[in-house]
Amino acid sequence: MTIVRRMAGVGLSTVAMVGAMAAFGPSAQAAPAITAGTSCVNTGSGSLCLSADPKGYDISYHKTRGGKAHADFNLVCDNGRWFGDEGSFYISAGQVRTYVFSVGSQGACRGKLIDKNSGGTWMTGKVSR
């Protein structure tokens, strides 16, 4: 009887924990979901988005505030491959820069923006193609 009660208690604790996780969402360390469409992230001075494209993956950065930035795009894929664009670029508030990585399907990938002045980086969630 004691073993049965303890196992039932463990089972109820597990159910309570799973319920709490569902109610409060995933932890900060949870892996980002893979989408087939578009994934965006707020950089603090704009938004960085990655979308599936017929040729590969389309990355865009819409700068909404702050001074002129010197930035660079990269594509980082789960298959271990990464791709650079055609070099860094300058962007001011109110401007949008885009680049299509014409690399075909690489599976799940994340778009990366590098601030060449500060060294800061931002990455989108994963997009699968």
Helices and strands as residue ranges (DSSP letters): H 2-24, E 34-35, E 38-42, E 46-53, E 56-63, E 69-77, E 82-84, E 89-91, E 96-101, E 108-115, E 121-123, E 126-128
